[in-house]
Amino acid sequence: MLSTNTKFVNYINNNFFYGWIIVVIGGLGIFTSGAGQSHTFSAFLPIITKELGISSTSISTAYMIATLVAAFLLPKVGKLVDKFGPRIVLISTIILLGFGCLFFGAASNFLMLALGFGFLRFFGQGSLMLCSSNIVTQWFDKKRGTALGLMGLGFALSMGLHPPISNFLIENYGWRIAWVILGLSTWIIMIPPLIFLAINKPEDIDLMPDGIKSKASKNNKNQIYGLTLKEALKEKCFYILAFSFFSISMLVTAIHFFQVTILKDYFGLSSKVGTALFIPTMLAMIVFIPIVGKMLDKFKTHLIISIALLTTASSLILITLATSYVNAIIYSIVFGINNAFSISLFGYIWARYFGRLYVGSIQGTGQMILVVGASIGPIPFAAAIDLFGDPITTIRLSSLYPFFASILCFFFLREPEKMSQLKLQKKHKIKY
């Protein structure tokens, strides 16, 4: 693979750093993960519950079970990434995600629906996002926030395009054919760039992270540093991060999952409007993702995380106030800002606090915790809908979780002492 791309890589590097090509590939990966994301399911939820005769609680339970199974497999994916590199794992993930879409479109009962959710969540929301952020992380150090922020634009486009496109496909071709089209498009978008352009890390082609002009020596290749998974699990900051991002993953997923249902059933907005409101969310993400990336490169990370958590709490409150089109648009914009923070941070935090040497294993474990949160998130909202006929109070109470998490991060989240020592050692050993 590398030999066939040598001329192209050299040509690119004569003009700009090849890592930006990797950012584009990562962004495409994040975009195609939309097939396994909650905002896409939101467009399908009303028609699937009606056609299959499954309640909101039952479908949320299927979603939870499948996502939990997927979550506990993610550490294995992280280890595979560390062993074989993200490129091979990405290619395998994309192929299997496409088949998962086809299977989900054929679901005719609760069991098939749960299995379909499992395929889509594991390969889409879990593995694809993990591998996409991992390959970008490997190519950047000082500019990692900016790079991951730009990659996150793929998620913004997914949020803005997948729900309305899905709604269009459902109305014109039916929800089953819609999933066939989603599966085929996944292969078309991702397989060619992964085969012909993806490279695991800059050191593989004698480059350095961030586009530093000096070539990587054999000595420098050995200076990629970071904590092991075992060491990371001994650090207080791992659990603060897990606690905090568990809340974001859980609650953002719940809002994605039920946005159309909440806006339609409790505020009188149509399904078309509910899915269209993902567009202002997308636009807000497009504006704010690069800003968040720059902030991560310039300001203390724990401050940015605290702001992100407060934005999550605000999003939850605002969706309960969407009593008019204006209020709904305000909610969708703030929710977009929230997603700009979360999508940038999800890939950033693991290498930031634990280094990139074993980031696959650490991120896999961290991602497992986040996906567990995502699996649980819709259940309280679904129960409130089915039992009480009104999820508003439940949503407002849930905003307290990210609020308290933000306080925890502000006062207690700091880099592990061992990482600080490794940074100093690298600074003295490697001269650029």
C-alpha positions in Angstrom: 0.0 0.0 0.0 2.7 2.5 1.0 4.8 1.9 -2.1 1.9 2.7 -4.4 1.2 6.0 -2.6 4.8 7.2 -2.2 4.8 9.6 -5.1 1.4 11.0 -4.2 2.4 11.4 -0.5 5.6 13.2 -1.5 3.6 15.5 -3.9 1.2 16.4 -1.2 3.9 17.1 1.4 5.6 19.5 -1.0 2.4 21.6 -0.8 0.9 20.9 2.6 1.1 18.3 5.4 -0.4 14.9 4.5 -2.0 14.8 7.9 -4.8 17.0 6.5 -5.7 14.3 4.1 -6.0 12.0 7.1 -8.3 14.6 8.7 -10.6 14.5 5.6 -10.7 10.7 5.8 -11.5 10.8 9.5 -14.2 13.4 8.8 -15.7 11.0 6.1 -15.6 8.2 8.7 -17.4 10.4 11.3 -20.0 11.3 8.6 -20.7 7.7 7.6 -21.0 6.8 11.3 -24.4 8.5 11.0 -25.9 5.2 9.9 -25.3 4.0 13.5 -26.1 7.3 15.3 -29.2 8.3 17.3 -30.0 11.3 15.2 -30.6 9.0 12.2 -32.7 6.6 14.3 -34.8 9.6 15.3 -36.2 9.8 11.8 -37.1 6.1 11.7 -38.5 5.7 15.2 -42.2 6.8 14.6 -42.6 4.6 11.5 -40.9 1.6 13.0 -42.9 1.7 16.2 -46.1 2.0 14.2 -45.3 -0.7 11.5 -43.9 -3.3 13.9 -46.3 -2.5 16.8 -43.4 -1.9 19.3 -43.7 0.6 22.1 -41.2 3.4 22.8 -40.0 1.5 25.9 -39.6 -1.8 24.0 -37.6 -0.2 21.1 -35.5 1.7 23.6 -34.8 -1.5 25.5 -33.8 -3.2 22.2 -31.5 -0.2 21.6 -30.1 -0.4 25.1 -29.3 -4.1 25.0 -27.7 -3.9 21.6 -25.6 -0.9 22.5 -24.5 -2.5 25.8 -23.2 -5.5 24.0 -21.5 -3.3 21.5 -20.0 -1.2 24.3 -18.3 -4.2 26.0 -16.7 -5.2 22.7 -15.0 -1.8 22.1 -11.9 -2.4 24.3 -11.2 -5.4 21.9 -11.4 -2.9 19.0 -9.0 -0.6 20.7 -6.4 -3.4 21.2 -6.8 -4.3 17.5 -6.1 -0.7 16.6 -2.9 -0.7 18.7 -1.8 -4.0 17.2 -2.7 -3.6 13.5 -3.2 0.2 13.1 -6.5 2.0 12.5 -6.5 1.6 8.7 -7.2 -2.2 8.6 -9.7 -2.0 11.4 -11.5 0.9 9.6 -11.8 -1.0 6.3 -13.2 -4.0 8.2 -15.6 -1.8 10.2 -17.0 -0.1 7.1 -17.7 -3.4 5.3 -19.5 -4.8 8.3 -21.4 -1.5 8.9 -22.8 -1.7 5.4 -24.1 -5.2 6.0 -25.5 -4.0 9.3 -27.6 -1.4 7.5 -29.0 -4.1 5.1 -29.8 -6.4 8.0 -31.6 -3.6 10.0 -33.7 -2.8 6.9 -34.9 -6.4 6.9 -36.0 -6.4 10.6 -39.5 -7.8 11.1 -39.6 -8.4 14.9 -38.1 -7.3 18.2 -35.2 -9.8 18.1 -34.1 -8.7 14.6 -34.4 -5.1 15.6 -32.2 -5.6 18.6 -29.6 -7.5 16.5 -29.7 -4.7 13.9 -29.2 -2.1 16.5 -26.2 -4.1 17.7 -24.5 -4.1 14.3 -25.2 -0.4 13.7 -24.1 0.8 17.2 -21.0 -1.4 17.4 -19.7 -0.7 13.9 -21.1 2.8 13.4 -21.4 4.7 16.7 -18.6 2.7 18.4 -15.9 1.3 16.2 -16.0 3.8 13.3 -15.8 6.8 15.6 -13.0 5.3 17.7 -10.9 4.4 14.6 -11.5 7.7 12.8 -10.5 9.8 15.8 -7.5 7.4 16.5 -6.0 7.8 13.0 -6.3 11.6 13.2 -4.9 11.6 16.7 -1.8 9.8 15.5 -1.0 12.5 12.9 -1.2 15.5 15.3 0.2 16.7 18.6 0.2 20.4 19.1 -2.5 20.9 16.5 -4.6 17.9 17.7 -7.5 20.0 18.9 -7.8 21.8 15.5 -7.4 18.6 13.6 -10.0 16.7 15.6 -12.3 19.7 15.4 -12.1 19.8 11.6 -12.7 16.1 11.6 -15.8 16.7 13.7 -17.4 18.7 10.9 -18.2 15.3 9.4 -20.5 14.6 12.4 -22.1 18.0 11.9 -22.9 17.2 8.3 -24.2 13.8 9.3 -26.6 15.4 11.9 -27.8 18.0 9.3 -28.1 15.6 6.4 -28.9 12.1 7.6 -32.3 12.9 9.4 -33.9 14.9 6.5 -32.5 12.6 3.9 -33.7 9.6 5.8 -37.2 11.3 6.2 -37.2 11.9 2.4 -36.2 8.2 1.7 -38.9 7.0 4.1 -41.7 9.0 2.5 -40.7 8.1 -1.1 -39.3 4.6 -0.9 -40.2 3.2 2.6 -38.0 2.8 5.6 -36.6 -0.6 4.5 -35.2 0.7 1.2 -33.9 3.7 3.0 -31.6 1.4 5.0 -30.4 -0.3 1.9 -29.4 3.0 0.4 -27.7 4.1 3.6 -25.6 0.8 3.6 -24.6 1.2 -0.1 -23.6 4.8 0.4 -21.4 3.9 3.4 -19.3 1.6 1.2 -19.2 4.1 -1.7 -18.0 7.0 0.5 -15.4 5.2 2.6 -13.8 2.2 0.9 -11.9 4.0 -1.9 -10.1 6.6 0.4 -9.3 4.0 3.0 -7.7 1.7 0.5 -5.8 4.3 -1.5 -5.1 7.2 0.9 -5.1 6.1 4.5 -1.8 5.7 6.4 -1.7 4.8 10.1 0.7 7.4 11.4 3.3 9.9 10.1 6.2 7.9 11.4 5.3 5.1 8.9 6.4 7.3 6.0 9.3 9.1 7.9 7.2 12.2 8.8 6.6 13.8 12.1 3.3 14.8 13.8 1.9 18.3 12.9 4.0 18.5 9.7 7.2 19.3 11.5 9.8 19.5 8.7 12.5 17.3 10.1 12.1 13.6 9.2 11.4 11.0 11.8 14.5 9.1 12.8 14.4 5.5 14.1 15.1 7.0 17.6 12.2 9.4 17.3 9.8 6.6 16.2 10.6 4.9 19.6 9.8 8.1 21.4 6.0 8.0 20.9 5.0 8.0 24.5 2.0 7.4 26.7 0.6 5.4 29.6 -0.5 1.9 29.3 -4.2 1.0 29.9 -3.3 -0.5 33.3 -1.5 2.7 34.3 -4.4 4.9 33.0 -6.9 3.0 35.1 -4.9 3.9 38.2 -5.3 7.6 37.5 -8.0 9.7 39.1 -8.5 11.8 35.9 -9.6 8.6 34.0 -12.6 8.2 36.2 -13.5 11.9 36.3 -13.4 11.9 32.5 -15.5 8.7 32.4 -18.1 10.1 34.8 -18.3 13.4 32.9 -18.5 12.1 29.4 -20.9 9.3 30.5 -23.4 12.1 31.2 -22.9 13.8 27.8 -23.1 10.5 25.9 -26.2 9.4 27.8 -28.2 12.6 27.6 -27.2 13.7 24.2 -28.1 10.3 22.8 -31.5 10.5 24.5 -32.2 13.9 23.0 -31.1 12.7 19.5 -33.2 9.5 19.9 -36.4 11.3 20.9 -36.1 14.8 19.4 -38.7 14.2 16.6 -41.1 12.4 19.1 -40.8 15.1 21.7 -41.3 18.0 19.3 -44.1 16.3 17.5 -46.2 14.8 20.4 -45.7 17.5 23.1 -45.1 20.7 21.1 -47.2 20.1 18.0 -44.4 20.2 15.5 -44.5 17.8 12.5 -42.0 15.0 11.9 -40.7 17.0 8.9 -40.0 20.0 11.2 -38.5 17.8 13.8 -36.0 16.4 11.4 -35.4 19.8 9.7 -34.3 21.2 13.1 -31.2 19.1 12.8 -30.1 21.5 10.1 -29.6 24.6 12.4 -27.9 22.1 14.8 -25.6 21.2 11.9 -24.9 24.9 11.0 -24.1 25.7 14.6 -21.7 22.7 14.7 -20.0 23.9 11.5 -19.4 27.3 13.0 -18.3 26.2 16.5 -16.4 23.0 15.9 -13.3 24.9 14.5 -13.6 27.3 17.4 -13.7 24.5 19.9 -10.6 22.9 18.2 -8.7 26.2 18.5 -9.8 26.5 22.1 -8.4 23.0 22.9 -5.0 24.0 21.5 -4.8 27.3 23.4 -6.7 26.9 26.7 -6.7 24.5 29.7 -8.6 21.3 28.8 -10.5 21.0 32.1 -12.0 24.5 31.5 -13.2 23.5 28.1 -14.7 20.3 29.4 -16.5 22.2 32.2 -18.1 24.6 29.6 -19.1 21.6 27.4 -21.0 20.0 30.3 -22.8 23.3 31.1 -23.8 23.5 27.5 -25.3 19.9 27.7 -27.3 21.0 30.7 -28.6 24.0 28.8 -29.6 21.9 25.8 -31.8 19.7 28.1 -33.6 22.7 29.6 -34.1 24.3 26.2 -35.8 21.4 24.5 -38.4 21.5 27.3 -39.2 25.1 26.3 -39.6 24.5 22.6 -43.2 25.7 22.6 -42.8 27.7 19.4 -40.7 27.6 16.2 -38.4 30.4 17.6 -37.8 28.5 20.8 -37.2 25.2 18.9 -34.6 26.9 16.7 -32.9 28.4 19.7 -32.8 24.9 21.3 -31.4 23.4 18.1 -28.6 26.0 17.9 -27.5 25.5 21.5 -27.7 21.8 21.0 -25.4 22.2 18.0 -22.9 24.1 20.1 -23.1 21.3 22.7 -22.4 18.7 19.9 -19.5 20.9 18.7 -17.9 20.5 22.1 -18.7 16.8 22.6 -17.6 15.6 19.2 -14.3 17.5 19.4 -13.6 16.3 23.0 -14.6 12.6 22.6 -11.5 11.9 20.4 -9.3 14.5 22.0 -9.3 13.7 25.7 -7.7 10.2 25.7 -4.4 11.2 23.9 -4.4 14.5 25.8 -4.3 12.9 29.2 -2.7 9.6 28.5 -0.5 10.0 25.3 -0.8 8.2 22.0 1.4 5.1 22.5 -1.5 3.0 23.8 -4.3 5.4 22.9 -6.3 2.6 21.1 -6.6 0.5 24.2 -7.4 3.4 26.5 -9.8 5.0 24.1 -11.5 1.6 23.5 -12.1 1.3 27.2 -13.2 4.9 27.6 -15.5 4.6 24.5 -17.0 1.5 26.1 -18.1 3.6 29.1 -19.5 6.3 26.9 -21.4 3.8 24.8 -22.9 2.3 27.9 -24.1 5.7 28.7 -25.6 6.0 25.2 -27.4 2.7 25.7 -29.0 3.8 29.0 -29.9 7.3 27.9 -33.2 6.8 26.1 -34.7 4.5 28.8 -35.7 7.1 31.3 -37.2 9.3 28.6 -39.0 6.3 27.1 -40.4 5.2 30.5 -41.6 8.8 31.1 -43.4 8.8 27.8 -45.1 5.4 28.2 -45.9 5.6 31.9 -46.6 9.3 32.5 -47.3 10.5 29.0 -44.8 13.4 29.6 -41.0 13.3 29.6 -40.5 17.0 30.3 -39.9 16.8 34.1 -37.5 13.8 33.6 -35.5 15.8 31.0 -35.2 18.8 33.3 -34.1 16.7 36.3 -31.5 15.0 34.2 -29.8 18.3 33.5 -28.5 18.3 37.0 -26.0 15.5 36.2 -23.9 17.4 33.6 -24.1 20.5 35.8 -22.5 18.7 38.8 -20.0 17.0 36.5 -18.9 20.4 35.2 -18.1 21.5 38.8 -16.1 18.2 39.4 -14.0 18.8 36.2 -13.3 22.5 37.0 -11.9 21.8 40.4 -10.3 18.3 40.2 -9.5 17.3 36.6 -5.7 17.5 36.0 -3.1 15.7 33.8 -1.5 12.6 35.4 1.9 13.3 37.0 3.5 10.5 35.0 2.4 12.1 31.7 4.0 15.3 32.7 7.2 13.5 33.4 7.1 11.7 30.0 6.6 15.0 28.2 9.7 16.4 29.9 11.7 13.4 28.9 10.6 13.6 25.3 11.4 17.3 25.2 15.0 16.6 26.3 15.5 13.6 24.0 14.0 14.8 20.8 15.3 18.0 19.1 13.2 19.3 16.2 
